[in-house]
């Protein structure tokens, strides 16, 4: 395979807006027009990335993933580190680890296990952040955020985690298919539309789920392609 050089540089001033989620008021940062040439990232995913399934009997991401290029990850983290520190009021912290993958939703709604049919968190760590970079259009569906009705929790902190899991264990199985909107157990508190080259940043402890209409194409050029960076900080 011929390796093609790509430009993953960022715009100097992407359009940024900060909002707050639900009753608990957790920040949600949205940046539009992040890259100078976001199509280069799609081209890399289509021609050089090695996708593989990442879900199993217990759940997991409902599709396929592939490692993203390190120079893209480094550019995003370097540029957005000061923005994230300010938006989330992080104070004295130092950068920890950053992991990044391309993701494509491919699992049909009827094949989802229970854990894939409800909102989830990535971790309860308050210094762990999700960067969700849409490399697809609005027709592929955005991301929604939720409140668990029985506990009132919108974010699952370490102190809340055991109680949340205990209450969830008493609730009935979720309806078939991808969650969209309110359910008896969860209330949707906010939603962000997908838009090409839009990036969302939120704490990984927020209850969230993709607004997925159905199984998408396994093709980065036509499917629900996102780049997902998980960035952690540590106390200084």
C-alpha positions in Angstrom: 0.0 0.0 0.0 1.3 3.4 -0.9 1.4 5.7 2.1 0.1 9.1 1.4 1.0 12.2 3.5 -1.9 14.0 5.0 -2.2 17.4 6.5 -3.9 17.2 10.0 -3.3 20.8 11.0 -6.1 22.7 12.8 -7.7 26.0 12.1 -6.4 28.8 14.3 -9.8 29.8 15.5 -12.6 27.3 15.2 -16.0 28.5 16.1 -16.4 27.5 19.8 -19.4 27.6 22.1 -19.9 26.4 25.7 -23.2 25.2 27.1 -24.2 23.3 30.3 -26.1 20.1 30.6 -29.2 19.5 32.6 -29.7 20.3 36.3 -26.1 19.4 37.3 -24.7 22.0 34.8 -21.8 20.0 33.5 -20.0 21.8 30.6 -20.3 20.8 27.0 -17.8 22.3 24.6 -18.6 22.4 20.9 -16.1 23.5 18.2 -17.0 23.7 14.5 -14.5 23.9 11.7 -11.7 22.3 13.8 -9.4 21.3 10.9 -8.0 23.0 7.9 -8.8 19.9 5.9 -11.0 17.4 7.7 -11.4 15.4 4.5 -7.8 14.4 4.8 -8.7 12.6 8.0 -11.5 10.8 6.3 -9.2 9.8 3.5 -6.7 8.4 6.0 -9.4 6.4 7.6 -10.6 5.0 4.2 -7.2 4.2 2.8 -4.8 3.5 5.7 -6.7 2.6 8.9 -7.2 -1.1 9.9 -10.8 -1.4 11.3 -11.9 -4.4 13.4 -14.9 -5.2 15.6 -14.7 -4.2 19.2 -18.0 -5.5 20.7 -18.7 -8.8 22.3 -21.3 -10.7 24.3 -21.2 -8.1 27.2 -21.6 -5.1 24.9 -19.0 -2.6 23.9 -18.9 -0.1 21.0 -21.5 -1.3 18.4 -19.3 -1.3 15.4 -15.7 -1.3 14.3 -12.7 0.8 15.3 -9.1 1.6 14.1 -6.2 3.5 15.6 -6.1 7.2 14.5 -2.8 8.9 13.4 -0.7 10.2 16.3 0.0 13.5 14.6 -3.7 14.2 14.5 -4.1 13.3 18.2 -1.1 15.4 19.2 -2.4 18.4 17.2 -5.8 18.3 18.8 -4.5 17.8 22.4 -1.9 20.5 22.1 -4.4 23.0 20.7 -7.3 22.2 23.0 -5.6 21.6 26.3 -5.8 25.3 27.4 -9.4 25.6 26.1 -10.4 22.5 28.1 -8.7 23.7 31.3 -10.6 27.0 31.1 -14.0 25.6 30.1 -14.0 22.9 32.8 -12.2 24.9 35.5 -9.5 22.3 36.0 -7.1 24.3 38.1 -3.7 22.7 38.9 -3.6 19.5 36.8 -1.1 18.0 34.4 -1.8 16.1 31.2 -2.1 12.3 31.5 -2.8 9.9 28.7 -4.5 10.4 25.3 -6.0 7.5 23.3 -7.7 7.9 19.9 -9.6 5.7 17.5 -11.7 6.0 14.4 -15.2 4.5 15.0 -17.9 3.4 12.7 -21.3 2.2 14.0 -22.2 -1.0 12.0 -24.3 -3.2 14.4 -27.9 -3.6 13.4 -30.4 -2.5 16.0 -31.7 -6.1 16.4 -28.3 -7.4 17.3 -27.7 -5.0 20.3 -27.3 -6.5 23.8 -28.9 -4.7 26.7 -25.8 -2.7 27.6 -25.8 -1.2 24.1 -29.4 0.0 24.3 -29.1 2.4 27.2 -26.9 5.5 27.9 -23.4 4.8 29.3 -20.4 6.4 30.7 -16.8 5.8 29.7 -15.4 6.2 33.2 -16.4 7.9 36.5 -13.0 9.7 36.7 -13.7 13.5 36.9 -10.4 14.2 35.1 -11.2 12.0 32.1 -12.6 13.7 28.9 -14.2 12.5 25.7 -13.4 14.4 22.5 -15.9 13.3 19.9 -15.0 14.5 16.4 -17.7 14.0 13.8 -16.4 13.1 10.3 -19.8 12.6 8.9 -22.9 14.6 8.2 -26.0 15.3 10.3 -28.0 12.5 8.6 -25.8 10.0 10.6 -27.1 11.2 13.9 -25.5 13.1 16.8 -25.1 12.5 20.5 -27.6 12.8 23.3 -27.1 13.2 27.1 -29.4 11.7 29.7 -30.6 11.8 33.3 -31.3 8.5 35.1 -34.9 9.0 36.5 -34.7 6.9 39.6 -31.5 8.4 41.0 -31.6 11.8 39.2 -28.0 11.3 38.2 -26.7 12.9 35.0 -23.0 12.2 35.7 -21.8 9.0 37.4 -19.1 10.0 39.9 -17.1 7.4 41.9 -19.3 8.2 44.9 -22.4 7.5 42.9 -21.3 4.5 41.0 -22.2 1.6 43.3 -25.7 3.1 44.1 -26.4 3.7 40.4 -25.4 0.2 39.4 -27.6 -1.3 42.3 -30.6 0.7 41.1 -30.1 -0.2 37.5 -29.9 -3.9 38.4 -33.6 -3.7 39.6 -34.9 -2.1 36.4 -36.4 -4.0 33.5 -34.4 -4.7 30.3 -34.4 -1.8 27.8 -36.5 -1.9 24.6 -34.8 -3.3 21.5 -32.8 -1.0 19.3 -30.7 2.1 19.8 -32.0 4.5 22.4 -33.5 7.7 21.0 -35.3 10.2 23.3 -36.9 9.5 26.6 -37.5 6.0 28.1 -39.1 4.9 31.3 -35.7 4.8 33.0 -33.9 7.7 31.3 -34.7 11.3 30.4 -32.9 13.0 27.5 -31.6 16.3 28.8 -29.7 17.6 25.8 -28.6 16.6 22.3 -25.9 17.7 19.9 -26.4 17.3 16.2 -23.7 15.7 14.1 -22.0 18.1 11.6 -18.9 17.4 9.5 -15.7 18.6 11.3 -17.6 19.3 14.6 -15.9 18.3 17.8 -17.6 17.9 21.2 -15.8 17.8 24.5 -17.5 16.5 27.7 -16.5 14.6 30.9 -16.5 10.9 30.3 -18.7 10.4 33.3 -21.7 12.0 31.6 -24.5 9.5 30.7 -24.7 9.7 26.9 -25.5 7.7 23.8 -25.2 8.1 20.0 -28.4 9.1 18.2 -28.1 6.2 15.8 -30.9 5.5 13.3 -29.6 2.0 12.4 -26.7 0.0 11.2 -24.4 2.1 9.1 -22.0 1.3 6.3 -18.6 0.0 7.2 -17.1 2.6 4.8 -15.5 5.6 6.3 -16.6 7.7 3.3 -20.3 7.0 3.7 -20.8 5.7 7.3 -21.1 7.3 10.7 -17.4 8.0 11.0 -16.1 9.7 14.2 -12.6 10.1 15.7 -12.8 9.6 19.5 -10.0 10.9 21.8 -10.0 10.0 25.4 -7.8 12.4 27.4 -7.0 12.1 31.0 -5.5 14.7 33.4 -3.8 14.1 36.8 -3.5 16.2 39.9 -0.4 18.4 39.7 
